[in-house]
């Protein structure tokens, strides 16, 4: 793909950080200004690729009570299992804040290789599944496909453990083709596979079982595996699991690359990517032997990604909007705040480790309705009003005051608004405020750059001051901090705040 060669501006820096890192502080965006996108993206991905995987919690080795255990032993384990599930979802928000690139891609793959806690139940499997996503998020897509099908959470979710020579179960084989690798229709409009291909692949995948309560592992149980010849994609043989993956990538590599590239573009660029962009990115994926690291780097440093029309073209997911408040403020969420994030995201339809179905979260416009928009406002308001301390607000606002500024209230009002919105400010419907500015403007005038500038800037400053003379605003006072909080809570109710 053609590289974005212009130095990053404050707007393009924010765009990159919103799409790839859940957002940014003003300082983080300013640090990228003037640099080349390719250098920044390479740096981000190398750091993410090299970041350490957290040490496994001790409870991932704790097995459920064996058959014949007392009801009390089962009750205690079930209670612990629920507590451990809370732990990994709470910790996930902290990880998203601290390791943003890696975790943003992990969330993307969670919405692609979908499983749900409701099907597999055991938190140890949920942890292993999330760990598998993170460890493969920037690796080989072929290796990723090979690993995910033998993940115990996936085996439970799509009935792989029920797939036997005596009663083949086609669920995983069908989703492997339809949702995980190539989709039903190829780029030329012809079918990518047949029902016969699905049935035969299902036969090749027979025999895998989970070992609970003896262990958390998966193994092939020979008597349940179909050892007869199977025929799919024009090849015949006594194929097994590894053969399925190898043949998929031998016979349908072009279709797989096209399907996955389009999914990446839909997620990180826009809902309707042009075919030329899909073709370009799929060529990167093919030429790199399905290296996700290489492909993501090409995408996020491309002219396609940095088109002006792209910024603000997506509706934020619940995770993006609610975690984004913490990222914009520069506040790592603690345990209580992560608990609130989990609740807010779950109520708004993005429950981590439990997407609604195998197709994942519908996303984009499906996140918003007349009912959910008011709920979004309520949760965002609560995060800013209850979860952010006075010190958080002071530090946030201070970043938006120019050094040596003579009009800090004007700086804060305009800079915060510019930082929070993904589209040009002149496109935003800022409410018109007819009342004049208060105070002695003859002795202490507002800057002519404001008064002679666009009307939206005047209205934003009025919205921030809310009748207070500009020279009476002081960030170090309770009233000054409250003014910042109230202003932020007003901005999040602009419809345009939902965009990224």
N, C-alpha and C positions, 0 to 999 in steps of 0.2 A: 504494500500500500504506500501511496505517496506520503512522505513525512511532512508534518506541519513545520515549516521552516522559519516562520516569524518568531521572534522572541516572545515569551509569554508576557501578557499584560496582567493587570490585576483581575480583569474579567475572565480571561482564559485560565488563569491560575485557580480562581475560585471554581470554575466549571470542572476542571480536572479533579480538584479535591472533593467537590460534592459528589461526583459520579463514582469516584474510586475510593474515597476515604470517609464517607458519611458526613462530609462537611469540613470546615476549617475555622480557625480563628483568623482574625485580620492579620496577625503577625505571620502565621503560616502561609497565607496567600502572598503577602508582600515579599516573603523570603524567596519566592520563585520568580518574581517579576524580572524580566530581562534575560532569563535563562532559556535554553533551548528545550522544547518539550521532550525530545528524545533522551537528552541527558537526564532530565528529571525523572522520566518514566523508568529508564534503565536503573537509576539509583533506587527508586521506590521498590521495584520488583526484586532487585538483587538483595536489598535489605529484608524484604518479606520472605524471599526464598531461603535466606540464611537464618531467619529468626528461629529461636528455639521452640520446640514443642513443649508445652507444660508437662511436668511430671504427672504420671497417672495417679489419681487419688487412690488411697489405700483400699477403698471399698470396691474398686473394680475387680478385686480378687475374691470378694465375698460371694459365695454361691448360695442359692436358695436352699432351704431345708430339704434333705433327701425325702424320697417317698416314705410314708409311714411316720413322719414327724408329727409332733403334737400340734393342735390348732393354735396354741399360744406361740409356738416357734414360728409358724407361718404368719401369724398376726404381727409379731415383732419384725420379721423380715419385710413384710408388706409396708409397714409404717416407715422403716428405714429406706426402702426402695423409693417411696414418695419423697422423702426428704432429700435423697440423693438426686432425684430428678430435678427438684427445685434448685439444688446446688449447681448443677451443670448449666441450667438455663440462666440463673443469676450470673454465674461466672462468664457466660458467653457475652453478656453485655459489657462486662469489664474488659474482656478480650477484644471485643469489637472496637472499643475506645483505644486500647493500648497498641493493638496490632492491626491497624485498620485495613491495609491492602489485603493481607492474608485473610482476614475475617470477612471482608466484603466479598471476596471470591468464594469463600466457604459458604456464605449465605446464598450466593448465586447457585452453587452446585447443590445445596440443600433443596432448592426449588427445582432442580433438574432431576437428580437421582433421588426422588422423593421416597421417604418412608414416614411412618407415623408411630409415635409411642403408643397410641391406642391399640396398635396391632401387635407390637413385640413386647411391650410392658416393662421388661427388665431395663433398669437404668444403665447397668453396665454395658448393655448392647447399644443403648443410645449414645453413651460416651464413645464407644468404639466406632460407631457410625460417624459421629461428628469428627473424631480424630482422623478417620479415613478420608473424609472430605477435605480436611485441612491439608493433610499430607500429600494429597494428589491434586490439589486445586491448581497447581502450576507445573505439574509434571507431564507425563505422557498420557494423552487421552486414551490410547489403546490399553495401557497398563491400568488406568482408572476403570475402564469398562470391565477388565478382567477381575479387578479387586472387588468392585461393588456387588457383583452377582453372587459372591460367596460371603458377603457380609451377613452376619446372623440377623440383623435387623431387616435387611432386604429379603432374606430367605423367608422370614416370618410374614413380612408385609405382603409380598406377592406370591405367597404359597409355594415357594420353591421346595420347602421341606415336604410338601404333599405331592410332589412330582415324582412318580414312581413308574417303573416299567409296567406295573399292573394297571395303573390309572394315571396316565400322563396329565399334568396340569399345565395349561398353556399360558397362564397369566404372565409369568416373567418373560417368557419368549416373546409374547405379543408386545409388552411394554418396552422390552429391550430394543425392538425394531421401531415401534411407533413413536415412542417418547424419548428414549435414551440415546439412540444413535443416528437414525436416518429419516424417520418420518415415513408416512405411507406413499408419498408422491415425490419423485425426483425433480431436479431442476428443469428437466426437459418435458415434464408433464406426464411421464409414464410411471406405472407403479414400481415401487422399490422392492416389493416382495409379494408373495402370494399366501393364501391360507395354508397351502401345503408346506411352504417354507416354515411357517410358524409351528405347525404340528411336528415337523421333522426336527426342528431345533429344540422344541420342548423335549422330545425323546432323548436328544443328545445331552440334555441338562439333568436328566433323572438321577436320583440316588443320593442327593446331598441331604444331610440331616443335622440338626442342632443337638448338642450333647447334654443340655441342661436336664437334671441338676448335677451331673457328674463334672461338667466343665462348661465354660462359656464358648467353646470352640465349635467349629463346623467340620464335618468330615464326610467323605464319600463312603456310603455303605453299599458294597458291591452287589449284594442280592437285589437291591432296588434299582440298579442302573441297567438301562437297556443296552445290551451288547450287540444288537443286530445292526445291519447297515442302515444308514439314513441318507436321504438325498435332499439337499437344499442348495440354492444358488448354483445349480449346475454341477455340483460335486457329490460323489457318493463314497461312503466308507463307514467304518465303525467309529463314528465321531464321538468325541466326549466334550467336556466343557471347554478346554483349551482350544480344541479344534474349532468350536463355534466362533470364538473370538478371532482366531486367526483367519478363518474364512470370511467373516464379516469384513475385516479390514483388507483382505485380498480382493474380494469381489465387489465391494461397495464403498471403496475408499472415497471416491469422488462424491457420492451421495452423503456419506457421513460428514465429510468436510463441509459441504454446502449447508447441511442441516445445523451443525454445531456453530458454524460461523454466523448464520442468520440469527440463531438464538443469542449469541454474544452481542450482536448489533442491536437486536430488539431490547435487550436488557440495558446496555450501556450507552446506546446512541439514540434510537427512536423506534417507535412501534412499526413503522413501515420503511425499512431500509431499502434503498434502491438496489436493484439486482447487480449493478456493476460493483458496488461495495461488497456485497456478499461474495461475488466471484473473486474479487481481489483478496479478501480475507481468507477464503477457503484455499486459495493458492498458497498463501503463507502457511496455513495449517498443514497442507499436503507436503510442501517443499521442506518443512521442518520435521517431517516424520511424526506429525501429530503432537508436536511440542506445544503445550498450553502456555508455557512461559514465553516462548518466542512469539506466539500468536497474540497474547494479551499485550505484550510490549508494542507490537506493530499497531494494534488497534488504538491504544491510548496515546500514541504519539503521531497518529495519522491526521491528515487534513480532514478526512471524513469525520473524525471525532470532534474536531475543533470548529466545524462549520458554525457560523453565528446562529443559524436557525435552530441548531440542536439545543442550545442552552435554554432551559425553561420549557422544553417540549415534553417532559415526563412528569407524571404526578408521583409525589413521594409515597413510598410505602410507609406503613406505621413505624417500622424500625428506623427508616431513614428520617422521618420527621421528628420522632420523639427522641431517639438517640442523638439526632442532629442538634437538638437544643443544647445538650451537654457538650458536644464537640464545638459548636459555635461559641459557647461561653468559656471553653477551656477548662471544664470541670469533669474530672473522671468520676463516673457514678460509683457510689459506695453500695453496700449490700441493700440497704433500705431503698435507695434510689433505683437499683436494679430490680428490686421487687415491684416497684411502681411501674417501671418500664415494661416488665413482663406482663403485668395486669393490663396496662394500656394497649400494648400491641395485641394481646390475646383478644380483648374485647373488640378491637378494631379489625379483627379477622386475620392477624398474622401471628399465630401461636407457634412459637419455635418448637421444633421436633414434632409438630402435628399439623402439617398442611392439610387442607380440606379433602384432597383426593390425590391420586397418582399423577395428575396433570399439574399439581402444585397450585400456587396462588394465582388467580387470574390476572391481578396486577393492573397498573395504569388506571384507566377510567373506572375500573371496577372497585377501586379503593374508595371512591367518593360517591355519596348520594346525599339527598337532602337531610337524611337522618345522621349519616356518619360524619358529615362535615361539622355539624354542631358538636358532636361528641369529640371530634378531633380538636376543635377549639377548646373544649372543656379540659381535656387532658393536657394539652399544651399550656393552657393557662395555669393549671395546677402545678405543672412542673416548674414554671417560671415563678409562680407566687409562693409555693410551699417548699419546693425542693432546692431552690437556689438561695444561698445565704446573702446577707448584705455585702460580705467581702467578695463573693462571686460577682455581684452586680457592679461593685466598684472597679474590680480588675477588668471586667468586660468593657465598661464604659471608658476607662482610662486609655485602653488601646485605641479608642476612636477619637481621641483629642490630639490635635496636632501639637508638636512641641512648640512652646512659646505662643500658643494661640491666644488671641485677644477676645475671641468669641467661642468659648468651649461649648456652650449650649448648642450653637449652630453646628459645630463640628460633630457633636454626638448625634444630633438628630439626623443629619444627612448621611454621615458615614455608616451608622448602624443600618439605616434603610438600604443603602447601596450594598451593604454586605449581606443582608438577609434575603434579597430577591435575586432570582436567576435571570430575569429579563430586564432590559433597559428601563430605568425609572420613568422615562417619559411615556412608556406604554402602560404604566400602572395607574389605575383609577384612584388617585388619592382624593379623599373627600375635600370639597371646597369649604374653607372656613372664612366666612365673610367678616367676622369681627377683626378689628385692627390689632396689631401688636400692642401690648400694655407697656406702661412705663414712660420715662422721660427720654424719648428718642431724639430729642434735640441735643441734649447734653451727652447722651450715651447712645449714639446711633447704631443701628444694625449695618453690617457691611453692604456696600452698594452691589457687590457681586451676588448677594442674595436678593436684594430688593429689585434689581434690574434683571434678574435671571428668570428661569422658568417658574410658572405658577406652582407646579407641584413641589418645588423646594420650599417656597414660602409656606405652603399648607402643611408640609411635613414639620417644619420648625414650629408652626403654631400648634400642631397636634402634640408635639413633644412638650412645649411650654404650658399648654392648657391654661392660658390666661396669666401666667407668671411673667413678669418682666425678665428679659433674657439675662440681665446682669445680676439678678437675684438667685439664679440657679447655681448651686454649689454641690459638687459631687460628694463632698465630705460630710454633708448633713443628711439626717434621716430623710428629709423631704427631697433632697437631691437624688438619693438612691431610689426612693420610691418612684420618682418621676421616670427614671430609666426603666424600672420594672413595669410600670403602667404603660409606657410607650411600647416596649417589646410586646406586651400582652395585647396591645391594640394592633400592632403590625401583623401578628400571627393570624389575625382575623381577616386580613386582606385575602381574597381568593388566590391572588398570585403567589402568596407564601407557600401554597401547596405544591408549587412547581419547582423542578430542578433541572 
